[in-house]
Amino acid sequence: MKIKNIVATDLKGNSFKHNLKDITIFTGPNGAGKSSRLDVVPLAMFGYHPAHKRTNGEILEGLGSGSSMTAAVEFDTGSSISRRWQMNKSTVTCDTQGAIPPSVTPLCIDASEYFGLTERERVKLAFKFSQCSTEFGPELVAKTKSLKLDDHDAATEEAIGLVATVIGEDWKLNRQNVSAPEWLETFAEVAKKKCSEAQAGAKRMASTLEGLTELRAQAKQSVNSAAESQLAELNKELARLAGQHQAAVEKLGDVRTKYARKTDLEHHIAGSATQKQLWVENAEAIVALENEIAGYVSETSTLRERIAALQGASRNEHAEIARLKQRIANADMEAARIAELKALVALESKQSKEIASIEKFLNTANKELGQYGKSDTEALHVRLQEAEVALAGCQVNIANDEKLMASLDTKMGELSAKKCCPFCEASEDGWQDRVRIQLQEQFEKVKRSSMKWKREHDDLMSRMTTINDELNASIAADRTIEELARKADKANTTLKLLKADQANALKMISACTPEDVEQLKVRIQELSPQVIDAQIAKEAAALESSKAKDSGVDAKRFKLRELRDRQAQLTSEQELLMRLRGEFDSLQDCTGEAGMALANSVTTWQSEITALQAKIQPLTLEVRQANAAKGEVVAKLKAAEAAERVAKEYVVWREVKKLVDEMQVEAVKESMKPILKHANLIAGSILPSKLEYHDGAIGRWSGRKFIGTRSFNRSDQQVTFAAVSVALASASGSPLKILLMDDLDTVEGKRIKPLFAAIRAAINTKQISQCIACGVRAKEYAGMEGVEVVEL
């Protein structure tokens, strides 16, 4: 997926549309609008700009140059997205058309979104994109169970088992909703919280641990008391009486409920005679209405069909009259047209005279054209071109000779100025004189050649002047012939058209057959649509009467439906009354006397329970006093054992937290490897060393020192941020992997060509979709292969 076009209006004072290639660089002086071309992408795709606040008003105020602003992106898939910010009074709205895939996020085009996150947020993001499939939950459980701690005893093993169970349950509960690395990151917070809670609990309960061994010994001692056995027997008897009392109370409640139901049924059954009378009256009304509407047949449909047939006949006769009148009008028009055609072909007509005049002109023109011979223009053009070629050759030879003469003259001057060594001066060879004579001879030879070419140049100039004069005369003659031929062709065309018009007129006159207008008028008189219209009015009155009857019958049918619905309801009520009578008959045994007998039984059992409780109370006090001492010991023992468990849990959770931190560090490194591998496709060959992940940050190693991106120079930061943004886009599964590079001039000049070579390679292997950049140094970018440079 690539961006095909970017479009903007009133963005930072610029309106534009650009077609983008695989690599597009916008260049121009400061203020030309280079950055505006890059700003279109985040504005259109996400509705905000990373360097500005994200409300509509702040975006329009910071980037717009008027009361509205538009940013749009068109993709090579045929889809697009555009946003328009508009000021309406004091409110700014943003209208969006189109959409982008959900996997395309701001991280895909702006790495500052990543570097602006906290360390924990970056870890979450790395885990989100991670392809790691390690089962961290079971691994952590195994490591926890294998822990060997100081003072390792049964309580320690219990704490380890409890913590391992918590880890396993959390893994089973949350693993289906998140990836394994994301679970590990979340559980790191859980372990930290558990560790803090256990530590705080251990501090609070530290004093409770004192004397744990003595408390365990005291808790094993038993308390023997005769009162306990007697109390147990009385409690057993109390439980038996309480059960009988509860059963009697429940039975009494059931009897009371049935008696109340019986009274209610008596009330309902008392009104059954009235319901039956209503049912009989409703049935008689139904029979009466059925008799009234039986056998009724509506005439409305028949009347409508007859009216429709009469209306069709009326329309046909009116249409026939209209057609006859149109034929009469057409016949009058045809007669007038024939008269015009006969006037056109008459011998004394204007058109016949014009034909004769044109034929006379054509005869004269043909005679004049025959007096001119063949044109010499083409041959003169060829001669002139040959002369120009020869002249150019002379000029080249003259320039070469003059250049050679200047070179020889310079050599002779240098030879004269050169001093000889004492040895050369004592020599009798005279080599300098010989060389000077040779140079002088060569100079004279070249001079003679130059004079020869200049004479030939002057002859060619004179010959070209003569040819030009002859050519101009020939061209003037050709123009005269062309003008006369053009007029003759035009006259021929006009003559053919005039003769064709007369021929067509004669043909139309002979083909015309006039229509009998009087006969058509008689036919119109024979038609009488008024009679049909009167019949339609009569049938319409009968239709209205039939509709009124239909309405009356419909009202009676509606009333009949209501009565039938009421009859069905009354029938249902009669059936309900029959069921209620059956239920009433089944409750005849529920009397007030039976209820009173049960109430007396409940009172008797309550008295026995009260007497038994009076016996139990002193024995209970005695047993409680005997067990008070032992209960205090047991309570202290439980508190001490709970404090011991909390202390052991704190030690185990502390070790688990260390294990989770170690596993998380390794998991983050593994998650960042594919992202940094992708980023190094671009940055690896540009930076002094490849990008790596260390201590929660991206950077590079310089010897034994790790340098984070915050300490990079601007050139390294520009390259790194661009590479990381494309890597994050690829990791997120985004179909759009755009490399945006603003202020390309911060990249050192010697890195430009290697940088774009790496970008081209990444585009060819589908690692990057596209690169859009901007900078001032146009000359450095113009010669690079596959780079489209747009100068603003």
N, C-alpha and C positions, 0 to 999 in steps of 0.2 A: 504494500500500500504506500503510495507516494502522494505528495501535494502537487497538483497540476498548476493551479493558479492561486495567487493571493490578491485580494481586492480590499481597498480601504478608501473611505471618504472622510475628509476633515480630521485626519489623525495627525496630531502635531503640526497642523497647517498643511498637510499633504493629502492629495487624492491620487490614487494610482491603481494599476492592474498589471501584474507581471506574470509571465509564464516561466515556471521554474524547471531547471534541468536536474540531473543527478547531483551536480555540484554547481551552486550558483553563488557568486560573490558580488555584493553591491559595493561600489567604490564611489568616492567623491569627496569633496572638501567637507570640513566640519559644518554642520547645519544643513547639509544637502538632503537629509532624510534617510540616511542609511539604516539607522537603528529602527526607524519606523517600519521598514520592511520586515524586520524580524519580530517587532512587537505585534504585528497582525496575527501571528500564529497562536500565542497563548491567549490573546484577547478573543479571537474567534472560537477557539476550541474549548476554553475553560471559563471565559467571561471575566477574567481579571488578568492583571499583570503582576508578576512577582515583586517588582520594585515599587508598587503602589498599594494603597489600601484597597479593600475589596468591595466597598459599597458602590452602588451605581453612581451616586453623586460625586464621590471622590475620584472614580475612574474618569468620568467625563470632564471634571475640573482639571485633573492632572494631565490628561492625554488629548482631550478634544480641543478643537479650535473654533467651536461654535455651539449652537444649541443642540446639535445632534452629531453623532459619529457612528460610522459603520465599519465593521471588520468582518471579512469573509474568507473562507478557505475552500477551494474546490479540489477534490481528490481524483486520482486517475481511475477509480472504480465507478465514477459517475455520481457518487454521493457528494454532499457539500454541507457546510454549516456556516451560518452567518448570524451576527448579533448587531442590533442597532440600539444605541443609547439615545434617548430623546428627552429633552427638558420640557416638561409640561407644568407651566406656572413655577412652583417651587419644588416640584418633585421630578426626579429622574427615573425613567423606567427603561428596562432592557428587554427587547423583543428578540426571541431566538427562533430560528428556523433551521431544521435539520438536526442531526445528531452524530456522535462519534461512538465507536465501540467502547464498552465500559472498561476494557483493559487498558485503554489509552488514558493515562493519568498525568498530572503536572510533572511527576518524576521522570516521565519519558522524554521531556524536552528541556528540563531545567534542573541540573544537579544541585543547585543551591537549596532546593527543597529537601534533598537528602542531608547535605552538610549542615542545614539549619536544625535538624532533629537532635534531641538529647541522645545520650549513649543508649539508654534503654529503648527509646523509640527506634534507633537504628538497628538494635538487636532484633526487635519485633519485626522490622521490615525484612531483615536478612532471613529470619525464620519463615516469614510468609512466602518468600521466593525460593526457599530451600527445597532441594530435591532429595534431601536426606531421608532414608527409610529405616534408620536405627530405632529399635524398640526400646526407648529410654526407660519406660516404666518398669518392665521386667528386669532390665539391667540394674536399675537403681535398687529394686527390691532385693536382688541377689547380693549386691554390694553391701546393703544395709544388714542383711542377715549374717554376712560373713565378718561383721565388725568384731574386734577383740579389744575391750576397753579395760582400764584400770579398775580394780575391785569388781571384776566380772563375776556376778553371782546370779541366782535365780531371778531376782528383781530386775537385773540388767537384761537377762534374756526375755523377761516379760515385756519390758519397755521396748526392746528391739522388735519383738513380734507385733506389738501394738503399732509402732511407727511403720513397720513394713506393711501391715494391713491397711493403714491410712493411705500409703503410697499406692498400693494395688487398687484400692477402691477408687481413688481419684483418677488413676489411669483408665480404668474401665468406664467410669462415668463420663469423662471429658474427651477421651481419645477419638470417639466417633465424630466429634464436631470440629476438631483442630488437627493440624499436622503434628508429627512427633516433636519437631523442634519448637513449635509454638507451645505445646504442652509443657516442655521442659522449661521454657522461659516463664510461663505462668506458675509452674510449681516452684520455681525458685523463690517467688514472692510468698507462696504458701509456706515453704520451709522456713523462710526468714521470720514470718509472722508466728509460726508455731514455736520457733526457737525463742523468740522474745517473750511469748506468753509463758512458756515453761520456765524460763529464767526468772521472770517476775514472780511466778508462783513458788519457785524454789526459795527465793529470798524471803517471801512472806511466811513460809512454813518451815524455815530453818530451825527455829526453837522447838517446834513440835517433834522433831526427830530425836530429841534427847530422851534417854531411858527406854528405847524401843525394846531391848532384850528383856528388861524387868517386866514391862507391860505384857509381853507375850507369855511369860511364865505365870503371872497373876491371872490372865484370861483363861488359862487351862484349868484352874481350880474350880470345882463344882460347888453349888449351894444346895444342901439337902434341907427340906422343910416338910413337915406333916401337913401344914396348911395348904401346900400346893396340891396334894392329892385330893383333899376335901373340896377345895375350890374347883378342881377339874370336874368332879362328880356333879356339883351344883350347876356349873356352867352347861354341862351336858343336858341336865333336866330342863334348864332354862331355854336351851335351844329347841328342845322337843315341844315345850308349851308355846314358844313363839311361833313355831311352824304351824301348830294347830290353830292358833289365834289368827295367823295371816290367811290360812285357807278359809276360815269362817268369814273373815272380813271381805275376801274376794267374792265368796258365794253370796253374801249379803248385798254387795254392790251389783252383782249380776241380776239378783231378784228385783232390786229397785229399778234398774234400767228396763227390764222387761215389763214391769208394772207401768212405768211411765209410757212405754211404747203402746201398751194395751189401751191406756186412756186416750192417747193421740189417735189411734185407729178408730175408736168409738166416735170421735168427732168427725173424722172423714167419712165414715160409712153413713152417718146421719144425713148427709146431703146428697146421697146417691139418687133419690127420687127426682129431684130437680134436674140433675144431669140427664136422666133418661128422657124427661119431657122435652128438653132442648134438642136431643138427638132426633126425636120423632118430628118436631116442627121443622127442623132443617131438612129432613128427608122429603117432607111434603113440598117444601119450596123448590127443591131440586127437580122433582117430577113436573111441577107446574111450568118451570122455565124450559125444560126439555121439550114439552108439548108445544110451547109457543114458537120455538125456532126450528122445529122439525119440518123438513120438506122445503125450507127456503132455498131458492136458487137465485144468485145474483146475475143481473143482466149487464153489469158494468163492463166486463171484458168484451162481450159481443158488441156493445155500443162503441167501445174504443176502437175495435177492429174496423167497424163500418166507417167511423169518422176518419181513421187513417187512410182507408181506401179512397174515400171522397176527396180528402186533402191531396192525395197523390194524383188523382184525375185532374183536380183544379190546377195543381202545379204544372202538370203536363200541358194543359191547354194554354196557360199563361206563357210557358216556355215556347210553345209552338208559335204563338202570336209574336213574341220577341224575335224568334228566328226569322219569321216571314218579313218583319219590319227591317231586320238587318240585311236580308237579301235584297229588298227594295233599295236600301241605301247603297249597298255594294254595286247594284246595277247602275244607279245614277253616277257613282264614282267611275265605273268602268267606261261609261259613255263619254264622260269628260276626258278621261285619259286617252281614249282612241282619237278624239278630236285633236289633242295635243300632239300625238304621234304623227298624224297625217300632216299637221302643219310643219313638223320637223323634217319630213322627207320631201317636201315640195321643192321645185327647182329654184324658186325665188327666195327660199328660206335663208336665214343668216348662216346656218351651218353649211349649206351647199356652197355659198359664196366663199366661206372660209376654206373649204376643201380645195376649191380652184386656186385660191391665193397661195396655199402651201405647196401645191404641185408646181406652180410657176417658180417659186423660190428654190425648190429642190433642183429643178433643171439648171438654173443659173449657178448654184453652188457646185454641182457636179462638174460643170465646165471649168470653173476656177480651180478646183482641186486637181483636175487633170493637167493643169499648166505647171504644177510643182513637181520636181524630180525627187530622187531618194535623198534622205537626210545624211549629212556628213558629221553630225554631232558625236556619234559614238566613236568614229575613227579619230576625231580630234581629241576626244577625252583620252584615248589610249596613247596618242603621241605626247600629250601633256604629262601623263603619268610617267612615261618612259623618260622624259626630260627631267622630271622632278627626282626620279631615282638616280639618274646620272649626276644631277646637281648635288644630291646628298653625298654621293661617293666622293665627288671633288672636295666637298667641304671637310669630310673625314680625312682625306689625304693631306689637305692643306694643314689641318690641325696637327696631324701626326708629324709632318715635316717641321712645322714651327716648334713643336715640343722637342724634337730631336736636335734642331739648331740651338735651342736654348741650353740643352744638356751639353752639347759640344762646346759652346761658348763658355759655360761654367767650368768645364774640365780644363780648357786652355788657360783660363784665369787662375785656377788652382795651380797649374803647372808652372806658370810664371812666378807665382808667389812662393813657391817651394824652394827652400835652400838645400844645397847639396852638402854632403860631408866632405872633409878635406881630401879624402881618397878619391871621391868622384871628380872633384875639381881638378885634381892632378891627372886624371885619366884623359886620354885623347879620343875616347869613343864618341863623345857628343851625343849621348842617348837622349837627352832632353830635347835637343833640336830636332832629332829625328821624330820623336813622338809629337812635337808641336806641328811639324810639317804634315804628318799623317792626319792629325786632327783638323788642320786647316783645309786639306784636300777633301776630307770627308764632309766638312762644313759647306764648301763650295758646291760639291755634288748635290747635297740635300737642298741647297738654295736654288740651284737650277731646276730641280724637280718641283719645288714649291712654285716657282714662276710659271712653269709649264701648266700646273694644275689651276693656277689663278687665271691664265689666259683661257683655258678650257671652260672655267667657271663663267667668265664674262660671255663667251660664245653661247653657252646654254641659257643664260639669262635673256640674251637678245632673242634666241629662238623661241623661248617660252612666251615672250611678249607678243611675237607674231602669231603663235598658235592661239593664245588667249583672244586676240582680236578676231581671228577666224571663227573661234568657238562661240563667241558672243553673237556674231552675225548669224551663225547657223541656228543657235537657240532661239533667236528672235523670229526666224523664218518658221521654225518648228511650232512656236507658240501661235503664230498666225494660222497655220494649217490646222492645229488642234482646235482652235476656237471656231473655225469655219466648220470642221467636222462635227464638233459638239452641237452647233446650231442645226446642222443637217440631220443629225441623229434625233434631236429633240423634235424637229419638224416632222420627221418620219413617224415618230411615236405618236405625235398628236394627230397626224393624218390617219393612222391605223385606228386610233380610238374613235375619231369622228365617223369614219366609214363603218366601224363596228356598231356604233350607236344607231346609224341609219338602217343597217341590216337587221339589227334587233327590232327596231321599230316596225319595219315592214313585216317581219316574222310575227310579231305580236298582233299586228292589225289583221293578218290573214288567219291567225289562230283564234281570234276573239269571236264568241257567239253570244249575242245580247240576250238577256232574259226578259220574259213577258211580264212587265210590272203590273199591268191591269189584272191579269189572272191572279197574281199574288194578293192584290187588294181584295178581290172577290173572296178568296180563301179566308182572309182575316174576318170578313163579315160573317162567314158561315160559323165560326167558333163562338161559343156562349158560356164562359166560365162563371157568369153571374148566377145561373141556375144552380150550378153545383155548390156555390158558396152559400146560397139560401138553404139548401138541403143540409149542409154542414152545421149551420146555426141551429136548425131544428133538432138534429141528432145530439148536439152539445147540450141543449136544454134537457133532453131525456137522460143524458149521462149524469147531469147534476142531481136529478131526482133519484136515480139509481144509487148514487153515492150516499145520499141522505138515508135511504133505506138500509144500505150496508152498514152505516155508522150505528143505527139503532140496533141492528142484529148483533154487531160486534160488542156493544155495551152489554146486551143480555148474555152473550157468551162469556164475557169477562166476569159478570155477576155469578154465572153458573160455576166458573172455576173457583171463585171465592167460596161459594157454598159447599162445593165438593171438598176443598181443603179443610173447611170448618168441620165437615162431616167426618173426615178422616181423623181429625184431632179429637172429636167427641167419642169416636169409636175406641181410640187409644185410651181415653180416660175411663171408659166403661170396662175395658180389659184390666186396667190398673185397679179399679174398685173390686173386681172379682178376686185379684191376687191378694188385696188387702183383707178381704173377708176371710180368706183361707188362713192368713197369718194371724188374724184376730182369734179364730177358732183354736189355733195351736197354743195361745196364751191364756186359755181359760183357767189353767191351774195356778197362775200367778195371782195370789190374793194377799190382802193386807195382813191376815193372820199368820201366814207363812213367814212373812218378813219380820213380824214382831218376835216370833220364836227364834229366828236366827240372831236377831239383835240381842236377846237375852243371853244366848250362848256366848257371843263375843264378850259381853260384860263379865260373865263368869270367868272365862279364861284370862281376861285382863287382871282380875282380882288375884288369881293364883300367881300370875307373873310378878305382880307387885310384892306379894309376900315373899317369894323366892329371892327377889332382888334385895330385900331387906336383910336376908341371911348372908348373901354374897358380899355385901359392902364391907363389913369388918374384916372378913377373910382376905379380900383383895388388898386392903390397906396393909395387912400384915405381910403378904407376899411381896408387895411393892417395896416395903422397907427393907426386906431381906435381900432383894435383888438390886437395890439402889447402888450399893457399893460395887457389885460386879458390873453393873451397867456403865458406871463411870469409868471403870478400867477398860471395858470393851470400846467405849467411845474414844478414849485416849489412844488405844491401840489402833483403831481405824484411822484416826487423824494422823498418827505417826506413820502408818503404812502408806497412806495417801501422799504424805510429804515425801516419803522415800521414793514412791513411784514418779512423782513430779520431778524430783532431783535427777532420777535415772533418765527420765524422758528428755530432760534438758540436755544431758550429756549426749544422748543418742541423736536428738535433733541438731545439736551443734555439729556433730560429725556428718550427719546427712547433708546439712547445708554446705559443708566443705565439699562433699562429693558432688552435689548439684552444681556448685560453682565451677568445679573442675570440668565436669561434663559439658556445661554450658559454654565455657571458653573453647573447648575442642569443637563443639557443634557450630559455634559462630564462625570459626576458622574454616570449617568444611563448607558452610553455607556461602561464605564470601568467595571461595575459590573460583567457581564458575563465573561470578560477576566480574572479579578482577581479571580472570583469563580473557573475558570478552573485552574489558576496558584496555588491556595491554595490547590488543590487536592494533589499537591506534596510538596509545601513549607509550607502549613499551619500547619502541624504536626511537622515540623522540626525547624522552626524559633520560637523565644520566643513568638511572636504574629503574627496573620495573616496579609497578605499584604492588604493594602488599598490605595485609591487614595485621595490625599489632596493637595490643592494649586498647581495643575498642575504637580504633581510628584507622583511616586509610592514609597511606604515605609511602615512603620509599626508604631504603637503607643506604646510608653513606658510610661505608666501612662498618663500624660497630654501632654507629649512631642512627637511630630511627628518626626521620624528619616527617612530621605530619603536614597535611595540606595547608593548615593555617600558616605554616612557616615557609611555604613555597613562594618563589617570586611570581610576579604577575603572569609571566610567560608560561611557567610550569602549571600554575593554577588554571589558566585558560584551557590548556591542553587536557589537564586531568578532569576538570568539571565536564568538558564536552565528552570525553571518553566514558566517564562514569554514567552520565545521563543516558547514553546509548546502551550501555550494559544493563542498566536498570530496566529500560524499555524492553530489551530482549528477555530478561529474566521474568518480567511480568506477563510475557506472552502477548505483548502489544503488536498488532500488525504494522504499526507506524513507528519506525525508529529514526527520528529526525535528529540530526546533529546541528544545533544552533550555536554559532560562534560570533558573538558581538565583540567589537573592538579587536579585530584580528591583528592590529598593529602592535599589540602588546607581545605577540609571539616574535621571537628573534628572527631576523631575516634568514639566517642560515638554516632555520628549522622549518621554514614554510614549505619548501619542495618535499622534504621527507614526510612532513605531516600530511600533505595532500596525496602523496603516493600511498601512504597507509590508508587514508580515507577511500581512495579509489579501489584499493584491494579489498577493503571491507565491504564496499558497495557491490563489487563483482561477486563476492561470496555470499551475498544476501545478509551479511551481518548488520549492515546499515541500509536504510531505505534511501536516504537523501542527506545532503549537507547544504546548509544555508549560512552564509557568513557575510561580514561587512568589514571594510577597512579603507584606509586612505591611500595606501601604496599601490596604485593601479598597475604600474609597470611591472612590479614583481609577480603579479598574478596572471598577467595577460598571456604569457608564453607557456603556461602549464597545460599539460595534456588533459583533456576531458573537463576543463573548468570553464564555465560560462561566466564572463565578467560583464556586469551591467554598470555602466558609468552613469552617475546621476548629475 
